[in-house]
Amino acid sequence: MLVFIAVAVLSTYSCKKDVLRFKKVQQLNSNTTNRLNHIHFLSDSVCIAAGGIQFAQSEVIRSVDGGYTWVANSFADAPKEMFGMGVTSNGDIYLSGVDGDVVYSKDAGASWQFNRINDWLVYVGGSFITQDTGIFVSSVLQRESTITRVDANFKILDEQTFQFGLND
């Protein structure tokens, strides 16, 4: 009987839930009201986030202090939302979006260049697997997807279409 009481007491106290404690939350200002679709930390301090307005504006914001402050960039050449983000092993960043628009940076987001994949698809992800070959994924309402392989000048090498959605 004593063993039963000891087990009952121990199991009652050992099964209680952890006590939650509130912590202070700090609100950060991104300096944009546009939707941001992807965020990636390149290091402890450098961070890139991208998005925009679907048919009106692409936007990239960059932080060099771990996300506490942000500087926004928009691109006249790429006036549509960026849905995908890919980062290569050497740190090159590729943002892809509506109408095959691609903006990319080879200097951790300090400067950006624009190019277009000429099939005018909505790309939701992509990056370069080698210096000469990029792979980009498009999706149409998760009903149809295309994997497009491009060369260093974003010229299409080949494409493969699927009857299901791909995301990245």
N, C-alpha and C positions, 0 to 999 in steps of 0.2 A: 504494500500500500504506500509506503514511504517513497519507493522508487517511482510509482505512478504520479504522486504529487510533485516530485522533483522534475520529472519529465514534462508535466503539464505546465509548471511555472516557467521552466526554461524555454519551452516552445512558445509560450505566450509572449515573452519578452524578446525572443530572438526573431520573431516574425513581424515585428513592427516596421512600418515604412520609414524611410529616411525623412528627416525634417528639411523642408525646402527653405532656403534663405534667399531673400531678395538681394540682388546686386544692382549697383547703379548702372544705368544704360546711358551711353553717350550718343546723341543723334549727330550724324555726319551730314554735311551738305555736299551733294554731288555737283551742284551748279547746273543741273539740267532738270527739266520736267519731262523729257522724252523717256520712252520705255528703254530699259537696258536689258539685253538678252543674254549676254555672256560677260563673265568677269574672270580674269586670270592674273595671278601673282607671278611675275617673272623672277622676283627675288623677295626678300623680306620687306623691301621698301618700294619697289616699282610694281605698279598694278595697272592693268588696262581693263576697261569695261566698254562695251559697244552695244549699239542699238540704233534708235532713231524713230522716224515716223515712216510708215510703210512705203508710201509713194511720194514722199515729200522731202525727207532729210535723213542722211546718215549722221551718226554721232559717235564719237569716240572720246572717252574721258580717260585721263591718265593721272596717276598719283605717284609721287616719288617719296612719300613719307608714310608708306604703309596704309594708305587709304584715309588719312585724316583730312587732307585737302586734295582737290581735284581741279584739273585744267581741262576744258572742253575743246574739242576740234570738230568742225563739220567740213564737208567736202563739196565744193560746187560741182566737181566732175562726177561724184557719186551721190546723187540726190535722193537715194532710197535707203531704207532701213537695212542694217546689217544683222543677219540672223545667226551666222556661224562664225566661230573663231577657232583657228588652229595655230599651234605654236610648234615650230620645228625643234629638233634637239639642239641646234645652235642658236636658238632664240628668235628666229624670224617669226613675225606674227602675220597671219593671213585672216582677214575679215571678209566674209562673203554674204551676199544678200540678193535682193530683188534684181531681176533682169541680168543676171550674170555679173553684177558689179562686184569687184574685189578691190579692197584697199589693203596695202601691206607695208610693213615696216621692217627694216633690217638693222635698226638701231634702238631697240627696246621701246618703240613708240614715240621717240623724239621727233621723227619726221615720217611722213606717209606718202606713198605713191598709189596711183589709181590704174586699174586695168579692167578689162571686161572679157568674160568668156562669151563668145558670140552665139550662144544658143538661147540666150535670154531666159533661162530658167531661174527659179528661186532657189538659191543655194543656202542650205542650212548648216553646212560644215565643209571644211576642207583645209588642206595644208600640202606642203611639198614633202614628198618622201625622199627625194634626192634633190640636188641643185637643179636638175633638168626636168623633173617629173612631179607634177602636182595631181592630187586626187581630190575631187570636189563632189559633194553629194547634194542632190536636189530632192525636193519632195513636193507633191501636189496633194494637199489635204489628206496625207497618210494613205492615199489610194494608189499612187504611182510614184516611183522614185527613179532617179537616174544617177549612176556613178560615171563621172566624166574624168578622163585622164587628159591633162594638158601638158604642153611643153613649157619651157622657161618664159616664153612670150605669151602665154595663156592661149595658144592656139590648140584647138581640140585635136587630140591624137586618136581617141576612140571613146565611145559611150556604150553603156549597157543599161537597159531599162528593165524595171521590175514592176509587177502588179501588186505591190505593197509598199508601205511607207518606210523610209529610213530617216534617222534623225541626225546622224553624225558619222 
